[in-house]
């Protein structure tokens, strides 16, 4: 049993505040239960527990095997408040709970709390979404609370979600 998902689905910020895309790959493979996240600084490793807890609140049974997630480029800094929701979506897609093709050409920006709620992001997301559209991304999933304050550029569909289970319905 080997499962895999690959998606371009989050945004990072360089120190110059220039956005860049973060690509996620998640592999679910035989082995002892373990969740490994590659490409995050050690101080951000706590997001593993947040992702697992948030997925559990929507009834998702975490795989009883090895789950490995790779955030690329690994050398670039990632802001958890921009990529945790994408990480959860990647695991759900790898396990077949979200059809992976549904997330193709989609960027997912946001955080997720342990109770499954998706908090608002303090940053203006218009620049991130515009950058994604310039790179050919056709869909953006962001926190519902950020929809009103985000300009929707032509050529990209922007969808708001307030709870992690809404990802299963997109």
Secondary structure as a PSIPRED ss2 file (coil, helix, strand):
# PSIPRED VFORMAT (PSIPRED V4.0)

   1 X C   1.000  0.000  0.000
   2 X C   1.000  0.000  0.000
   3 X E   0.000  0.000  1.000
   4 X E   0.000  0.000  1.000
   5 X E   0.000  0.000  1.000
   6 X E   0.000  0.000  1.000
   7 X E   0.000  0.000  1.000
   8 X E   0.000  0.000  1.000
   9 X E   0.000  0.000  1.000
  10 X E   0.000  0.000  1.000
  11 X E   0.000  0.000  1.000
  12 X E   0.000  0.000  1.000
  13 X E   0.000  0.000  1.000
  14 X C   1.000  0.000  0.000
  15 X C   1.000  0.000  0.000
  16 X C   1.000  0.000  0.000
  17 X C   1.000  0.000  0.000
  18 X C   1.000  0.000  0.000
  19 X E   0.000  0.000  1.000
  20 X E   0.000  0.000  1.000
  21 X E   0.000  0.000  1.000
  22 X E   0.000  0.000  1.000
  23 X E   0.000  0.000  1.000
  24 X E   0.000  0.000  1.000
  25 X E   0.000  0.000  1.000
  26 X E   0.000  0.000  1.000
  27 X E   0.000  0.000  1.000
  28 X E   0.000  0.000  1.000
  29 X E   0.000  0.000  1.000
  30 X C   1.000  0.000  0.000
  31 X C   1.000  0.000  0.000
  32 X C   1.000  0.000  0.000
  33 X C   1.000  0.000  0.000
  34 X E   0.000  0.000  1.000
  35 X E   0.000  0.000  1.000
  36 X E   0.000  0.000  1.000
  37 X E   0.000  0.000  1.000
  38 X E   0.000  0.000  1.000
  39 X C   1.000  0.000  0.000
  40 X C   1.000  0.000  0.000
  41 X C   1.000  0.000  0.000
  42 X H   0.000  1.000  0.000
  43 X H   0.000  1.000  0.000
  44 X H   0.000  1.000  0.000
  45 X C   1.000  0.000  0.000
  46 X C   1.000  0.000  0.000
  47 X H   0.000  1.000  0.000
  48 X H   0.000  1.000  0.000
  49 X H   0.000  1.000  0.000
  50 X H   0.000  1.000  0.000
  51 X H   0.000  1.000  0.000
  52 X H   0.000  1.000  0.000
  53 X H   0.000  1.000  0.000
  54 X H   0.000  1.000  0.000
  55 X H   0.000  1.000  0.000
  56 X H   0.000  1.000  0.000
  57 X H   0.000  1.000  0.000
  58 X C   1.000  0.000  0.000
  59 X C   1.000  0.000  0.000
  60 X C   1.000  0.000  0.000
  61 X C   1.000  0.000  0.000
  62 X C   1.000  0.000  0.000
  63 X C   1.000  0.000  0.000
  64 X C   1.000  0.000  0.000
  65 X C   1.000  0.000  0.000
  66 X E   0.000  0.000  1.000
  67 X E   0.000  0.000  1.000
  68 X E   0.000  0.000  1.000
  69 X E   0.000  0.000  1.000
  70 X E   0.000  0.000  1.000
  71 X E   0.000  0.000  1.000
  72 X E   0.000  0.000  1.000
  73 X C   1.000  0.000  0.000
  74 X C   1.000  0.000  0.000
  75 X C   1.000  0.000  0.000
  76 X C   1.000  0.000  0.000
  77 X C   1.000  0.000  0.000
  78 X C   1.000  0.000  0.000
  79 X C   1.000  0.000  0.000
  80 X H   0.000  1.000  0.000
  81 X H   0.000  1.000  0.000
  82 X H   0.000  1.000  0.000
  83 X H   0.000  1.000  0.000
  84 X H   0.000  1.000  0.000
  85 X H   0.000  1.000  0.000
  86 X H   0.000  1.000  0.000
  87 X H   0.000  1.000  0.000
  88 X H   0.000  1.000  0.000
  89 X H   0.000  1.000  0.000
  90 X H   0.000  1.000  0.000
  91 X H   0.000  1.000  0.000
  92 X H   0.000  1.000  0.000
  93 X H   0.000  1.000  0.000
  94 X H   0.000  1.000  0.000
  95 X C   1.000  0.000  0.000
  96 X C   1.000  0.000  0.000
  97 X C   1.000  0.000  0.000
  98 X C   1.000  0.000  0.000
  99 X C   1.000  0.000  0.000
 100 X H   0.000  1.000  0.000
 101 X H   0.000  1.000  0.000
 102 X H   0.000  1.000  0.000
 103 X H   0.000  1.000  0.000
 104 X C   1.000  0.000  0.000
 105 X C   1.000  0.000  0.000
 106 X E   0.000  0.000  1.000
 107 X E   0.000  0.000  1.000
 108 X E   0.000  0.000  1.000
 109 X C   1.000  0.000  0.000
 110 X C   1.000  0.000  0.000
 111 X C   1.000  0.000  0.000
 112 X C   1.000  0.000  0.000
 113 X C   1.000  0.000  0.000
 114 X C   1.000  0.000  0.000
 115 X C   1.000  0.000  0.000
 116 X C   1.000  0.000  0.000
 117 X E   0.000  0.000  1.000
 118 X C   1.000  0.000  0.000
 119 X C   1.000  0.000  0.000
 120 X C   1.000  0.000  0.000
 121 X C   1.000  0.000  0.000
 122 X C   1.000  0.000  0.000
 123 X C   1.000  0.000  0.000
 124 X C   1.000  0.000  0.000
 125 X C   1.000  0.000  0.000
 126 X H   0.000  1.000  0.000
 127 X H   0.000  1.000  0.000
 128 X H   0.000  1.000  0.000
 129 X H   0.000  1.000  0.000
 130 X H   0.000  1.000  0.000
 131 X H   0.000  1.000  0.000
 132 X H   0.000  1.000  0.000
 133 X H   0.000  1.000  0.000
 134 X H   0.000  1.000  0.000
 135 X C   1.000  0.000  0.000
 136 X C   1.000  0.000  0.000
 137 X C   1.000  0.000  0.000
 138 X C   1.000  0.000  0.000
 139 X E   0.000  0.000  1.000
 140 X E   0.000  0.000  1.000
 141 X E   0.000  0.000  1.000
 142 X E   0.000  0.000  1.000
 143 X E   0.000  0.000  1.000
 144 X H   0.000  1.000  0.000
 145 X H   0.000  1.000  0.000
 146 X H   0.000  1.000  0.000
 147 X C   1.000  0.000  0.000
 148 X C   1.000  0.000  0.000
 149 X C   1.000  0.000  0.000
 150 X C   1.000  0.000  0.000
 151 X C   1.000  0.000  0.000
 152 X C   1.000  0.000  0.000
 153 X C   1.000  0.000  0.000
 154 X C   1.000  0.000  0.000
 155 X C   1.000  0.000  0.000
 156 X C   1.000  0.000  0.000
 157 X E   0.000  0.000  1.000
 158 X E   0.000  0.000  1.000
 159 X E   0.000  0.000  1.000
 160 X E   0.000  0.000  1.000
 161 X E   0.000  0.000  1.000
 162 X C   1.000  0.000  0.000
 163 X E   0.000  0.000  1.000
 164 X H   0.000  1.000  0.000
 165 X H   0.000  1.000  0.000
 166 X H   0.000  1.000  0.000
 167 X H   0.000  1.000  0.000
 168 X H   0.000  1.000  0.000
 169 X H   0.000  1.000  0.000
 170 X C   1.000  0.000  0.000
